[in-house]
Amino acid sequence: MSVLSRVALAAGLAAVLVGGAFAPAAQAGSAKGSKHTYTCSNRGGGPNHTVNCSGLITVNNVLNNTTVTVGDINVLTDNQLEDLEINLVNAADSTVNQNVALQLLKLEGAVVNTYVQGLDSALFTGRVTVCAMRFCV
């Protein structure tokens, strides 16, 4: 590789790195503007602590109330609760008008993924209950 090629490569790499340093951070998702809002909160303490979320899914073009309960002894911070809310919104937005059971399973998966990937905490699906329209998974 010639000296000129090395200098050009180094300059290009530097430009990419500097540009990346000033670029706005990408968000994992956003609840803003969605019909499927979710609100999560900590309930209780110790071994009886749960994280409770309520929100909406769309079935046959009708919004339906949904509840998500996570049996977890760990109290989540405000940022962790917000991450969970955003992931639930994204899951609900991506399954509009699908079968109710599939939508609920997608929400359950979003909760487990949030805990495992975002919170570095093992969470089994048996600790998550998602309900809507008399259906629970």
C-alpha positions in Angstrom: 0.0 0.0 0.0 1.5 3.4 -1.0 2.0 6.2 1.5 -0.7 8.2 -0.2 -3.2 5.3 0.2 -2.3 4.9 3.8 -2.8 8.7 4.5 -6.1 8.7 2.6 -7.3 5.6 4.6 -6.2 7.1 7.9 -8.0 10.4 7.1 -11.1 8.6 6.1 -11.1 6.5 9.2 -10.6 9.6 11.4 -13.5 11.4 9.7 -15.8 8.4 10.3 -14.7 8.2 14.0 -15.1 12.0 14.5 -18.5 12.0 12.8 -19.7 9.1 14.9 -18.6 11.0 18.1 -20.9 13.9 17.3 -23.8 11.9 15.8 -26.9 11.6 18.0 -27.3 8.3 19.8 -29.8 6.0 18.2 -32.7 5.1 20.4 -33.9 1.5 20.9 -37.4 2.6 20.2 -39.9 5.3 21.2 -43.3 5.3 22.8 -44.0 8.8 21.5 -46.9 8.9 19.1 -47.9 5.2 19.6 -51.5 4.2 20.4 -50.0 1.4 22.4 -48.8 3.2 25.5 -47.5 1.2 28.5 -46.9 2.3 32.1 -44.8 0.1 34.4 -44.2 0.4 38.2 -42.8 -1.5 41.1 -45.2 -3.1 43.5 -44.5 -4.5 47.0 -41.2 -5.5 48.3 -39.0 -8.5 49.1 -40.1 -11.9 47.8 -43.5 -10.6 47.0 -42.3 -7.7 44.8 -43.7 -7.5 41.2 -43.3 -5.2 38.3 -46.7 -4.3 36.9 -47.4 -2.8 33.5 -50.6 -1.8 31.8 -51.1 -0.9 28.2 -52.9 -1.6 25.0 -52.9 -4.0 22.1 -55.0 -3.8 18.9 -57.4 -6.7 18.0 -59.7 -6.3 15.0 -58.9 -2.5 14.9 -60.0 -2.1 18.6 -57.7 -1.1 21.4 -57.8 -3.6 24.3 -56.4 -3.2 27.8 -53.4 -5.4 28.6 -51.7 -6.2 31.9 -48.2 -7.5 32.3 -47.0 -8.8 35.7 -43.4 -9.8 36.4 -42.7 -11.7 39.6 -39.2 -10.4 40.3 -37.6 -9.5 43.7 -35.5 -6.8 42.1 -36.8 -3.3 42.2 -36.3 -1.6 38.8 -35.0 1.9 38.5 -37.0 4.6 36.6 -34.7 4.1 33.6 -35.2 0.3 33.6 -39.0 0.8 33.9 -38.8 3.2 30.9 -36.8 0.7 28.9 -39.4 -2.0 29.6 -42.2 0.3 28.6 -40.5 1.2 25.3 -39.9 -2.5 24.5 -43.6 -3.3 25.3 -44.8 -0.5 23.0 -42.5 -1.7 20.2 -43.8 -5.3 20.6 -47.5 -4.1 20.6 -46.8 -1.8 17.6 -45.3 -4.7 15.6 -48.3 -7.1 16.1 -51.3 -5.0 15.4 -54.4 -7.1 14.6 -52.6 -10.4 14.9 -54.1 -13.3 16.9 -54.5 -12.3 20.6 -52.3 -15.2 21.8 -49.5 -14.2 19.4 -49.6 -10.6 20.6 -49.5 -11.6 24.2 -46.6 -14.0 23.5 -44.7 -11.2 21.8 -45.2 -9.0 24.8 -44.0 -11.8 27.1 -40.9 -12.2 24.9 -40.3 -8.4 25.0 -40.3 -8.6 28.9 -37.9 -11.6 29.0 -35.6 -10.0 26.4 -35.6 -6.7 28.3 -34.5 -8.5 31.5 -31.9 -10.7 29.9 -30.4 -8.2 27.5 -31.1 -4.8 29.0 -31.0 -5.6 32.8 -28.5 -8.6 32.8 -31.0 -10.5 34.8 -32.2 -14.0 34.2 -36.0 -14.2 34.0 -38.0 -17.3 33.1 -41.2 -16.9 31.2 -43.0 -18.6 34.1 -42.5 -15.4 36.1 -44.3 -13.3 33.5 -48.0 -13.1 33.1 -49.6 -11.2 30.2 -53.4 -10.9 30.0 -55.9 -9.3 27.7 -59.5 -10.0 26.8 -59.8 -12.9 29.3 -56.7 -14.5 27.7 -53.4 -15.0 29.7 -50.1 -16.4 28.7 
